[in-house]
Amino acid sequence: MKPYLREKKSFAFEDIPEDTCFEAGYLVTVNSGWRSRTPQIDNEKCIGCGQCYLYCPDGVIAMDGKTPVIDYDFCKGCGICAKICPKSAIELR
């Protein structure tokens, strides 16, 4: 059986949406302390690609210019941002 290969597409930075699906302000309760891991961003390694911003399921990562900023009040510590980072600039602690 031959694997299905998707057509490779390239996107410009202008094609990325300005906002995520959910804004952190729409979340109504602050994390109650059940999070066991916290994402920490190493700004020396970060290239400002915005992948963590785009893939965060709760929309708690905002881009301040090319620097991502995490709202720890609403972050659940799922680790998707750390897994998607191409430079491993996010580490869960």
N, C-alpha and C positions, 0 to 999 in steps of 0.2 A: 504494500500500500504506500502510495506516495504522499508525503506530508503536504498540507496546504500552506503555501507561503503567501503572506499578505504583501500587498504592494507597499514599498517603502516610500513614505512621504516626509518631506522636510517642512518645517514651520519656522517662521520668523518670530522674533520676540513680540512683535506687534500683533500677532495672531492669538496670543495668550489672553484669556479674559482678564478684565481688570479686577474682578471680585470672585471669591469662591462662592459655592452654592449657599453657604450659611455664613452669616457674620457672627462673631463671638457675642455681640450684643443680644442676639436672639436666644441664646441659651439662658435659661432662667435661674438655674441653681449653680452655685459655685461648687467645685469639686470638694466633696466631703471628707477628703483625706484618705480615700481608699486606693489612690494611685500608689503603686509600689516603685515605679521607675519614673524618672524625670529626664526628658531630653535636654541635653546641653549642647549648644552650638559653639564650635571652635571657629571663630571669625578669621583666623589665619588660614584655615583650609577652605573656608566657604568661598565659592566663586560667584555667588549671587544668581544662580540659574533659576531659582523660584520653584523647583520641583517639590520641595517640602510644602510650600505655600499651596500649590495646586492639588497635592494629594492628601492633605490633612482632612480627614473625614468630618471633623468638627469645626473647621474654619478658624482655628485659634492661632494660626501663624499669619502674621502680617508682614509685608515687605516695606521696610523703611529705606527707600532708595534701592540698593542692591543687598541690603542686610536683612535677613529674616529675624523677626522678633516673635517670641512665643508668649501667649497669655496663659500663664501657669494657673490662673484661677479656674480655667475651664478645660485645660489639657487633661486627657484621660491616661496618658502614658502608653498609648497603643504601640508605638514604635514604628509606625508606617513612615514617618519622616526620616528616621534613621536608616531604614531599609532602602528607601528610594534615592537617598543622597548619593550622587555619583562620585563624590570625593571623600565620603565617610567623614564629613565634617560634623555630623550629629551623633552623639553617643548617649545611650541611656544609662543613667546612674541611679 
